[in-house]
Amino acid sequence: MIKLTLFNDADVIVNADLIECVECTPDTLISLTTGKKLMVKESVEEVIGKVVAFRRLIAGSARLFGPKAKNSCAAETKGFDTWT
């Protein structure tokens, strides 16, 4: 999930897995696989950066499970607020 800002200054949390495409028209328009479209204040580059940061967080969390799992997820979630 990523946090974005709509043009009415309302925050919206978007499921990054549902993003189909991001367009610069000249505003940033996000098309979701559900057919819904969102116009946000963030640039295309910012949206991409937030999705990449979210994916890295999720990929890092996968290490919490398995034979070499850490005892605490504090190290994995450090900096969580930086992608929102």
Secondary structure, DSSP 8 states (H G I E B T S, - for coil): -EEEEBTTS-EEEE-GGGEEEEEESSSEEEEETTS-EEEESS-HHHHHHHHHHHHHHHHHHGGGSSTT--S-SHHHHTTGGGG-
